[in-house]
Amino acid sequence: MKRVQLGILGSGKGSNCRAILESIRNGKLCAEARVVISDILNAPILKIAREFSVPNVYLPPGQFRTRLEPTVETELVRLLRGAKVELVVLAGFMRVLKTPMLEAFPRRIINIHPSLLPKFPGLEAWKQALGAGETVTGCTVHFVDEKVDHGDIIAQREVPILPTDTAESLQARIQVAEHELYPEVIAELCREI
């Protein structure tokens, strides 16, 4: 079976990146991580990439807080194409992607979000779910489009909200679900590519 070439983008701790790289290492995911790119200079995700001997790049994002400058996004496309990436995986990437990326990788950019979309897009979705009095939340893998935490849903996994949950305990349980679901969905997409 052909190994699909992944590019992983992240801004933070990289726990989903680690789950993906471990799934590749243990043979559950027939893919190769070609590059890990972060918009944060010392993001832990870059250290994880080095731990797994995956090429990694810090890409300065420019002046905007929620998106990349257009020239930077064009450079991101160049980096991913140069690495021969076939599927772009967002793993805690905190920037909204725009036309250069969406046109370069149509329906080949996926994201995971810690809620059952369309409920609770945006930051700290687990806190939003708690605040709304929900009894169930979870995580969603979806194709990326021009809107925040939007796009066609690929898969979801439910996580019950317990009466004793704090924001921290709920987030931890959602992350466990993410670390299971994301590699499974990527494996399924790899079979289709």
Sequence and secondary structure as in RCSB ss.txt:
>XXXX:A:sequence
MKRVQLGILGSGKGSNCRAILESIRNGKLCAEARVVISDILNAPILKIAREFSVPNVYLPPGQFRTRLEPTVETE
LVRLLRGAKVELVVLAGFMRVLKTPMLEAFPRRIINIHPSLLPKFPGLEAWKQALGAGETVTGCTVHFVDEKVDH
GDIIAQREVPILPTDTAESLQARIQVAEHELYPEVIAELCREI
>XXXX:A:secstr
   EEEEEEESS  HHHHHHHHHHHTTSS EEEEEEEESSTT HHHHHHHHTT  EEE    S SSB  HHHHHH
HHHHHHHTT SEEEESS  SB  HHHHHHSTT EEEEESS TTSS SS HHHHHHHTT SEEEEEEEE  SSTT 
S EEEEEEEE  TT  HHHHHHHHHHHHHHHHHHHHHHHHHH 
